[in-house]
Amino acid sequence: LSSLFSPSFRPFHVEPTNIVSVNDDMQRVTDEASAMNKRIHYYSRLTSPADRALIAPDHVLPAPDEIYVYSPLGTAFKVDSCTDGYGKNSSLVTIFMIWNTMMGTSILSIPWGIKQAGFSSGIILILLMGILTLYCCYRVVKSRQMIPLTDTSNWEFPDVCKYYFGSFGQWSSLLFSMVSLVGAMVVYWVLMSNFLFNTGKFIYNFVHDINVTDIVPGTNGSNKVICPSAASDHPPQNRTVMFSSGNRTDFELFEDWWDKSKTVPFYLIAVLLPLLNLKSPSFFAKFNVLGTVSVVYLVFLVTVKAAHLGIHLEFNWFTENEFFVPEFRILFPQLTGVLTLAFFIHNCVITLLQNNRNQENNVRDLSIAYFLVGLTYLYVGVIIFASFPSPPLSKECIEQNFLDNFPSDDIMSFVARMFLLFQMMTVYPLLGYLARVQLLRQFFGNAYPSLFHVLILNLAIVGAGVAMARFYPNIGGIIRYSGATCGLAFVFVYPSLIYMISLHRAGQLTWPALIIHIFIILLGLANLIAQFLL
């Protein structure tokens, strides 16, 4: 039967207990198919990887709608494969999938990153980092093709790392992948705490007809912008003064029990911890479209706010005044750390491109997707920075989450927070599932060895999120640290090293190629070190 299909289509078997299905149907793969798959795996170990004499027959494959690819940036896509050896997605769909996968929480910190680097420097860095990460992603896509005499049609990038670096490549890729996943989950917990706090505050004030004024500097008028960090270097708690005929004691009691860092992060445990322990969280993958809706709405919000606030820019290259920042600042590595995660798709790009109908267009489609991602980041970052009302407020007031610059009673910001809160609460279990699969399967050979094992892992992940939301709720800092760490391996080091090694083995390594790729590795190392120095 396998002879009827293209040899590039390499089927595989997923144990019934580990299948991610949209119906939670755990028996789609028959016992006969499972047994045959095990026999084929046994016989295939007797031959070299290049020998295609023993290939598992296609009827052991799970149905195409049971196969998903997950991204640590917060999205999950259904993988639709065809039996003729290539995917059925058009170039337009492929470009959109890559764009949607990359558009994660980093977009909320881009305006803050531009402020840290300086306006002109920030724009230049977004362009340069986009080009650099695109090239490294291109090297990831081409890495499988440079392995001779071996069928790599079903390999992912960690498999390539294992081929070149052995067990060190396997375990180090697992480590850095877990850093990106856990980092994303920590950022999600901090943001969910923020959005839940502001959403609950808005609803309480609306229901009880309470008018509140934030105890922070801000502009006047219907399009109010605030500066939460003006009074303190610590993250704002959004304390308020009440103007209402209601019961003051009840309002104070509400603020005691509804605190952004002291209570709300703990309330999320009751909702999210049980969801993390589900064997198959694939139900939440159906809400993936919310990620697109959230990004589109953020672009709309930014456009409307800028139209009302106008443009407030003043160009000073190295001098700083009361309201504006220099065009170049020594803190620019903080933006490069954020951008490393913002442009990060290197660990799942091969899977996404495998489903492109026209494989010869992979490089073109990947380049277009990166261009659109960079354009989205530039638009949101530049518009928010340029329209931030300076004076009366200083550009230094731009928060690590730019939604914090709008008060909790702002209607458009309330809608944005609601969208993002619901989206993140549906994506968070998917990220936890991927972390569980990657870690527990490596150590125990099973993604769900027992409820006890899963619960211990989930408690550790949730505990990290709660601790960060309680003591270090700075998403810009978390994003840049995790981005620079996982980016060092997946973006800068592994793609460059693999390319140099493959050229060396083929006798084609030249001095220019060697110097350029060593320089890329050094850039990644400098990017990581700088995060801890600034």
N, C-alpha and C positions, 0 to 999 in steps of 0.2 A: 504493500500500500504506500509506503514512504517513497517509492520510486515514482509515483505520480506527481510529486510535488518538487518544487525547486530545492536544490541542496542547501541554499542559503537560509531556508526556513527551518530553524532548529527548535523543535518542540520540547516542552519540559512538563514536568508533573508537579502539581502543588498538592500537598497532603490535604485531605478534606477538612481537617480541623483548622487549617491555616488559610483556607481560601477566603478572599475578601469578595463577597458576593452582595449584590444589591438586595437580595431577598433573604439573606442569612440562611440560605439553603446549604447545609454542610455535607450533602451527599451527592454532589453533582458528578464527582469522579468515582467511578465504580471500583469495587475491590479488584475486579479482574484487570482493569487498567492500571491500578496501583501495583499489582503484582508483576504485570508485564514490564512496567517501568523499572521496577527494582531489578528484574533480570537483565534488562538492557543496560542499566547502569553498571551492573556487575561485569557483563561481557565487555563493555566499552573500556573498562579499566585495563583490559588485557592488551589493548592496542594503543598506539601513540595518538595524541590529540589530532594529528593531521590525517589519520586513517579514518575515512568516512564509511567504512564497510558496515559498522554497527551504529546505526542511528535509530533512536527511538521512533516507532511508528507514530503517525500524526493522530491516531485515534486516542492516544493517551492524553492529549491536550485538554485542559479545561476550556470551557467556552470563552470566546473572546471578551464577553462582557464581564468576565470575572478577573480580568487583569488590569491593575491600576499602577500608575507611577506617581510617587509622592515627592514633593519638594519641601525642603526645610523652610522655605519662605512662606509656606502656608497654603498650598494648593494641592489638589489631587485630580489627576486626569485619567479617564478611562482609556485604555490602550486598545485600539481597534486594529487588528492585524488581518492580513489576507493570506490565503494559502499559496499565492504565487510568489511569495518571498519579499514583498514590500508592502508598506502601509497604504491605506486608501485616502489619507488626508490630503487635501489640496495644499498648495503652497500658502494660500491665504490663511487656512485653518492652522497650519503649522506655525506661521508667524504669530498669529494671535495666541496660540497656546504658550509659546515661549515668552511673549510679552506678559501674558497674564501670570505665568509662573514666577517671573522675576519681580513683578510689581508687588512687593511685600510691605511690611511695616516701615521699611527704611524711608519711604516717601515722606513720612511725617517728620523726619529729622533732617531732610535735605536743606530746608531754609536755615536751620540752626547751623548746619555744617558750612553753608556759604558764609554765614556771619562769622564763624570761627576762622575761616580762611581769608576773608575779604571778598568783596563782590566780584571784582574782575578775576582775581585768583581762583575763586570758587568756580566760575564759569569755565575757565581754562582747565581746571582739574577734573571737572565732570567730563569734559571732552576727552582729555588724555586718558583718564581711567577707563572710560568706555572703550576707547581704541585698544588699550593694553589688555583689558580683560577679554575683549572680543578675540584678539589674536591668541591668547592663551586658551580660550574656549575652542578656537579653530584647531589648535594643536591637540586638544583632547579628542575632538571628532576624528582627526586623522591618525590618532595613535594606534588604533587597531589595525589599520591598513599597513603599518610599517613592521608588523610581525610576520615573518616568513614561515611558510610550510605549516601553518596552523589555522584551523578554522576558528575565526573570532567573531562570527556573525551574531552570536548570542552573548557576547561579552559586554560587560559594563566597564567603566573606567577603573573601579577597584580591582577587577580581574586583570586589567593591563598592568596595574601597579604590582599585583602579586607576581605576574610573569617576569617583570624586570627586577623586582626587589625581594622576591620570596616572601616568607612569613612576615618580615618587617614591613613590607609594602601592604600586606593584607591587614595587619593589626594597626599600623599607623593610619591607614585610610579609614579604618573603623573609628579610631580615636578622634580624628579631625571631623569625621562625619557626625559623631556624637556631639562634638563641641558645637557644630552649626545647629544641630537639632535642639539640644538643650538650651543653647543661647537664644534661639528663636522662641522656645517655649517660655523662657524667663521673660523675654521682652513682651510676649503675649500676656503673661500674668500681670505685669506692671501696667500695660495698657488697658487690659480688661478691668483692673481695679480702678484706674483713672476714669474710664468711660462709665463704669457702673456707678461710681461715686457721683459724677456730674449728672448722670441720667436720673438717679434716685433723688438727688437734690432738686433738680428741675421739677420732677413730678410732685414731690412733697410740697414745694413752694406753690405750685400751680393749684393743687388740690385744696390747700389750706389758705389760698389767697394771700400769700406772704410776699411782700416786696423786700428784697435784700440788696445790699450794696457791698461788693467785695472790698475788703480793707487793703486795697492795692492801688497804686497809681493807674490811671487810665484816661482815655479820651471821653469826651461827652458826645451826646447825640445818639441816634438810633443804631448806628454801626460802631458800637463801642469796642475798643481794643484795650486790653489790660496788660500790666507788667507784673506778673506774680512774683518774680524773683527780685523785685526792687528793694523790698524791705530786708531781705536776708539772702545769704548765699545758699541756704538750704532749700530744698524743694518746697513749694508753697502748699499749704494745707487748705487754701481757699476758705479761710474763716470769713465770716460775714457779719455785718451789722443789720439788724432787722428793723423795718419800719412797718408795723402792722398792729391792728387792734386785737390780734389773736393772743393766745396764751404764751407769754414769753418763756415760761418754765418748760412747756412742751417743746418749744423750738430748741432751747438749749439742750434738752435731753436728746432730741433727735441728732443734734450736732455731735454730742458725745458718743452716740452709738453708731453714727454714720460718718466715720472719719476716713479720709483717703488712704492713710498708711497704717493706722492702728487697728481698724476693724474690718473695713471692706475687703482687703485681701484674704482674710480668713473666711468671710462669708462665701467666697467663690469655691472653697474646698467642698462644701456640701453639695454643690452642683456638679463640679468637674471631676472630682476624684472617683465617684461611681462610674462615670462615663469612660474614664481611662481604663477601668478594669474589664470592660467589655471585650469579649474575644474577637468580635468583628465589628469595628466601628464604621463600616462602609456606608451605612445609612447617611452619615454626615457628608459623604462625598457628593451627594446630590445637591448640596447647597453651595457648590463651588462657584456657581454663577454670581453669588453675592460678592466675591472678590472683585469681579469686573464692575459690578454696580457701585461698589464702594469707591473704587478708583475714579470712575466716571463722575460720581457725585462730588468727590473731593476737587476734581478739576473744575466742575461747575461752581462749587462754593468759592474756590480761589478766584475765579473770574468775576463773580458777582461782587465779592468783597473788594477786589482791586478797582472795579468800576466805581464803587461808592467812595473809596478812600483816596483814590488818585495815586500818583507816583511821587515818592519822596526820596530823592537821591542827591548825594553830593560826593564828588570824587576827590579823595585825598590819598595819595599812594602810600605814604609812610607815617603821616601824622594823624592822631586821633583827637576828636573833639567831643563835646558833651553828648551829641546826638548821633554821630556817624562813626563808623569804623574805617580803618585804612583799607585800601584796595588789596594790600598784601599784609598778611599777619603770620607770625611764626607758628601759630596754632594750626596751620593748614593740614598737618597729618591727621588731625581729628576728622576732617572731611574725607581724606583718603581711606581711613578705616571704615567709615560708614559706607563709602562707595564700594569697597571691596565686597561687602555683603549685599549691597543694593544691586550689583551686577553679577551676583553669584548664581550660576546655574550649572556649573561645570560637572557636578556629580550626577546629574540626570539628563544632560543634554543629548547624550547618545540615544537614550530611550525615546525622547521626544522626536528626534530626527529620524529614527527608524521607521516611523509611521508616515513619513512623507512619501506621497505617491511618486514623485520625481526625485530620486536620490541625487541626481546630478545637480539639483538646485539647492542642496543642503547648505552650502557655504553662503550662497546668495540670500536664502531665507533667514539664516542665522544673522547675517549682517543687517538685514532690514529690521529684524526684531530688535537687535541691539540699538539700532538707530532710533526706533520708536520709543524704546525704554529710556534712552538718554534724553530724547526730546521731551518726554513726560516729566522726568526729573528736573530738567532745565526749566520747563514752563512753571511747574509748581514752586520750585525753589526761587527762581528769579522774580516771579510775580509777588510772592509773599514778602520777600526781602524788599523789593522796590516799593511796594505799596504800604509797608509798615509805617505808621504815621510818626515820622521824625522831622522836626519836633511835633508835639510836645514830648513824645517818648523817645528813648534812645534805641538804636538798633541792637544794643546789647540785651534788650528785653526779649528778643526772639527766643522762644522756649525750645527745648529739645523735642517736644511734641507741639507743633505750631497751633494745634487746636486749643492748647492751654492759654493762648493769647486772646481767646474769645471767652467771655463770661459764661457761666453755666446756664443763664437764662436766655442766651442767644438761640433763636429758633433753628437757624440753619446748622449751627454747630451741634445742637441737640440731635437733629436728624442724622448728621454724620456720625456722631458717637453711637447712636442706636444701631445704625447699619454696621459699623465696625465691631461693636460689642457682639452682636448676634453672629456675624461672620467668624470672629475669632473663637467664639464658644463652640462653633461647629467644626472649625479647623483644628483646634487644640487636641481633641481626641485622636485625630488622624496623625498628627505629629507624634503624640505619645505612642500610638500603635507602631509607627515606623521605628522609633527609638527602641521599643520593646523587641521588635523583630530582629533588628540589627544586633542588639546586645545579647539578649537571652539565647538566640539561636546560635551565636558564636560560642557561648559558654556551656549551654545545656543541650544543644541540638534541637531545641523546640522553642517556638516563640511563646508558648504558654505552658511552661512546665508544671505550674500549679498556681492557684490563686495567691498563695503565700509569696512566691517569688515575684509575681507581677505586682502585688500590693507593695512589697518592699521597694521595688524599683520606682513605682509611681509615687510613693511617699517621698522618696529622695528628690524626684523631679519637682513635685509640688512644693516640697519644703524649700528648694532653691528659689522657686518663683515667689513664694510668700516672703522669704527672707529679703530678697531684693526689693520687692514692693514695700516692705516695711522699713528697710534701712538704706537702700540705695536705689530709689525709683527714678533713675536717670537713664532713659531708653537710649539716648545718644551715646552715652558711655558704654552701655551693655552691647549695643550694636557694633560699635567700633572695635571693642575688645574681641568679641566673638568673630566678627568679620575678618579682622586682621589675622587671627589665629588660624581659623579654618582656611582662609584664603592663602596663607603662606604655603600650605600643602597643595590644595586642589587647584589654585589659580596660578601660583608662581613657580613652585619648586618642581612638583611632579611632571607637569606638562613639558617644562623646559628640560629637565633631566632625561625624561624618556626620549624626547626628540634628539638630544645630543648622543645618548647611548645608541639609539637606532642608527643614526648617521655614522657613528664610529664603527659599529659592527658591519655596516655596508661599505666602509671605506670612503665615505663621502663627507666626513666632517671637515669643515673649513674653519680657518681662524675667525673670519667675521661672524659666522654662525655661533662659534664657541663664545666669543666675547659678548655678543648680543644676548645670548640666553643666560650666561653667567650674570650679566648686568640685571636681567629681569629677576633672577633669584635674589640678588642683593637688594633690589628694590622692595621685594616682598619681605625680606628680613628687616630692612630699615623701617618699613611700614609698621611691622609688629613692635619693634623696639620703641619706636617713637610714641606709640600709644601709652606706654608706661612712663615716659619722660615728660609728657605735656599734660 
